[in-house]
Amino acid sequence: MTEILVIDDDVELGELVSEYLGGEGFGVAVEHDGTSGLDRARRGAFDLVILDVMLPGLTGLEVLRRLRETSAVPVLMLTARGDEVDRIIGLEMGADDYLPKPFNPRELAARIRAILRRAEATPDAGGLVVVDDVTIDLGSRVVRVDGSEVSLTGVEFALLEALARSAGTVVSRDELSQTALFRRANAFDRSLDVHLSNLRRKLGPAADGGDRIKTVRGVGYQYVRGAGGG
C-alpha cells in the first residue's frame, strides 16, 4: 500500500483528507505541527508527504528545507490561495508540486497519483542520452555534467530527459508540462518555469556562459546543442 504522511495543523482537514485518501486506497498518517511532522517524515517509510506551509513549531518551508537535506521523498505543498511567493519558494526548495487551499479532494488525489507515477516510472534499462558534456543514464537515473554527478528531483530529471532527447529543437510548454507534471500547461501556473529555473541552475552555464536551456517566448523551450562546448 502507498503510504502518505499529511503534515497540517488543521485537525478537521487532516481527518477529511485521511478519510478520502483512505477510501482511494492510500495508507495515511497525520501530524499537526512542523517539528513532529519532520521527525515522522524522517523516521517513516513514506511514499509521499503532503505538507502545509503554515505550521506551528517549524514552518512548512523549514520542514521542507531540512527534509531535503537527507531525503528525496516526493513532497506536495499546500499553500494559501493567491500566495504565489510561498509556492515559488517551495518549488525552488525541492517541492514536487503544490495545491492551493481550499482544494477539491479529487484534485488532491489526482496530483498525488501524478507525482507517484513520475517517481515510480520504469527506468529505460541501460539507456544513455548524451548531449555535449551532459550524460543522462536512464537506467540509474543519474545525471553527470562534465563527469560530475548532479542531483535532480524527479520533475527536473523528466524535464531534462525530454529536452535532451529533442536537443536542437523546441519542445512546447504543454508537452513539457504533460511529461513532467502530468497536466496541461496553465498560463497562470509558474510551476514549470520554476522547475526549469532550478534545472538550469543545477546544470550550470554553458561553455560560452549562456544557458543550456533556451526559452522560446510563446512557444516553449530548447536544449541548445553545443552548449556544453563539445
C-alpha positions in Angstrom: 0.0 0.0 0.0 1.2 3.5 -0.8 1.9 5.3 2.5 1.3 9.1 2.7 2.2 11.5 5.5 0.0 14.6 5.9 1.5 17.4 8.0 -1.2 20.1 8.6 -2.3 21.8 11.8 -5.9 21.8 10.7 -7.3 18.8 12.5 -10.6 18.7 10.6 -8.8 19.0 7.3 -6.4 16.2 8.3 -9.4 13.9 9.2 -11.1 14.7 5.9 -8.0 14.1 3.8 -7.2 10.9 5.7 -10.7 9.6 5.2 -10.9 10.5 1.5 -7.4 9.2 0.6 -8.0 6.1 2.7 -11.1 5.4 0.6 -8.9 5.8 -2.5 -6.6 3.0 -1.3 -3.8 5.0 0.3 -2.4 4.5 3.8 -2.4 7.8 5.6 -0.7 9.1 8.8 -1.3 12.7 10.1 0.9 15.1 12.1 -0.3 18.5 13.2 2.9 20.5 13.7 6.2 21.0 11.9 8.5 19.5 14.5 6.7 16.2 14.9 5.9 16.1 11.2 9.6 16.4 10.3 10.6 13.7 12.8 7.8 11.4 11.5 8.9 12.0 7.9 12.5 11.2 8.7 11.6 8.0 10.6 8.8 6.6 8.5 8.9 4.9 5.1 6.5 7.2 3.3 6.0 7.3 -0.4 4.8 11.0 -0.4 4.5 13.8 2.1 1.6 16.4 1.9 3.0 19.5 3.7 1.1 22.6 4.7 3.1 25.9 4.5 1.6 27.4 7.7 2.5 25.2 10.6 3.3 25.7 14.4 6.7 24.7 15.6 8.6 24.7 12.3 7.0 26.2 9.2 6.3 24.0 6.2 9.2 25.6 4.2 11.6 24.9 7.1 10.4 21.3 7.3 10.9 21.0 3.5 14.4 22.5 3.8 15.5 20.1 6.5 13.8 17.1 4.9 15.6 17.8 1.6 19.0 17.6 3.4 18.5 13.8 3.8 15.5 12.7 1.8 14.2 12.8 -1.8 10.7 11.7 -0.8 8.1 13.4 -3.1 6.5 16.5 -1.4 3.2 18.1 -2.3 2.9 21.6 -0.7 -0.4 23.0 0.5 -0.5 26.8 0.2 -2.9 29.6 0.8 -4.8 30.5 -2.4 -3.2 33.5 -4.1 0.1 33.2 -2.1 2.4 32.7 -5.1 5.5 33.6 -3.2 5.3 30.5 -0.9 4.6 28.3 -3.9 7.6 29.5 -5.8 9.9 29.3 -2.7 8.6 25.8 -2.1 9.3 24.7 -5.6 12.8 26.3 -5.5 13.5 24.3 -2.3 12.6 21.0 -3.9 8.8 20.5 -3.6 7.4 18.4 -6.4 4.2 20.3 -6.7 1.7 22.5 -4.8 -2.0 22.7 -4.3 -3.7 25.9 -3.1 -6.3 25.8 -0.3 -9.2 25.2 -0.4 -9.0 22.3 -2.8 -11.2 19.5 -4.2 -10.2 16.1 -2.8 -10.3 14.7 -6.3 -7.7 17.2 -7.4 -5.5 16.3 -4.4 -5.8 12.6 -5.3 -5.0 13.3 -9.0 -1.9 15.4 -8.1 -0.7 12.6 -5.7 -1.1 9.9 -8.4 0.7 12.1 -11.0 3.7 12.6 -8.6 3.8 8.9 -7.8 3.6 7.9 -11.5 6.6 10.1 -12.1 8.5 8.7 -9.1 7.7 5.1 -10.0 8.4 5.5 -13.7 10.2 2.3 -15.0 13.8 3.2 -16.0 15.0 2.7 -19.5 17.3 -0.2 -18.9 20.9 0.8 -19.7 19.9 3.7 -22.0 22.0 6.8 -22.2 21.2 10.2 -23.6 24.3 12.3 -24.2 24.3 16.0 -25.3 27.8 17.6 -25.3 29.1 17.3 -21.7 25.8 16.2 -20.2 25.2 12.4 -19.8 21.8 11.1 -18.6 21.8 7.5 -17.5 18.2 6.4 -17.9 18.7 3.1 -16.1 20.2 4.6 -12.9 18.6 8.0 -13.3 22.0 9.6 -12.7 23.0 12.8 -14.5 26.5 14.0 -14.9 27.9 17.3 -16.2 31.5 17.1 -17.4 31.8 13.9 -15.3 30.4 15.3 -12.1 27.1 13.9 -10.8 24.3 16.4 -10.4 21.4 15.7 -8.1 18.0 16.3 -9.7 14.4 15.9 -8.5 12.0 13.7 -10.3 10.5 16.7 -12.1 13.9 18.1 -13.1 15.0 14.7 -14.4 11.9 14.3 -16.5 12.3 17.8 -18.0 16.0 17.3 -18.8 15.3 13.9 -20.5 12.5 15.4 -22.6 14.6 18.4 -23.7 17.8 16.5 -24.2 16.1 13.9 -26.4 14.9 16.8 -28.6 18.2 18.8 -28.4 18.3 21.5 -31.0 14.5 21.7 -31.4 11.8 23.5 -29.5 9.6 21.5 -27.1 6.3 23.1 -26.3 5.3 24.2 -22.8 2.3 21.9 -22.9 4.4 18.9 -23.9 6.8 19.5 -21.1 4.0 20.1 -18.6 2.3 16.8 -19.6 5.6 15.0 -19.4 6.9 16.3 -16.1 3.7 17.4 -14.2 1.1 15.1 -15.9 -1.2 18.1 -16.6 -1.8 20.7 -19.3 0.2 23.9 -19.1 -1.7 26.8 -17.5 -0.7 30.4 -18.2 -1.1 31.3 -14.5 0.9 28.3 -13.2 4.5 29.1 -12.6 5.5 25.5 -11.6 7.1 24.6 -14.9 9.1 27.8 -15.0 10.5 27.4 -11.5 11.4 23.7 -12.1 13.2 24.8 -15.3 15.0 27.6 -13.5 16.2 25.1 -10.9 17.4 22.7 -13.6 19.3 25.5 -15.3 21.0 26.4 -12.0 22.0 22.8 -11.3 23.4 22.2 -14.8 25.4 25.4 -14.6 26.2 27.7 -17.5 27.4 26.6 -20.9 31.0 26.9 -22.0 30.2 30.3 -23.5 28.5 31.5 -20.3 25.0 31.2 -21.7 22.1 29.0 -20.7 22.0 25.4 -21.9 18.2 25.6 -22.0 16.8 28.5 -24.1 13.3 30.0 -23.7 11.5 30.5 -27.0 8.9 33.0 -26.0 5.3 32.0 -26.7 6.4 28.5 -27.9 8.4 26.5 -25.4 12.0 25.6 -24.5 15.0 24.3 -26.4 18.1 22.5 -25.2 20.9 24.2 -27.1 23.1 21.6 -28.8 26.7 22.6 -28.5 26.1 24.4 -25.2 28.5 22.2 -23.3 31.3 23.2 -25.6 31.8 19.7 -27.0 
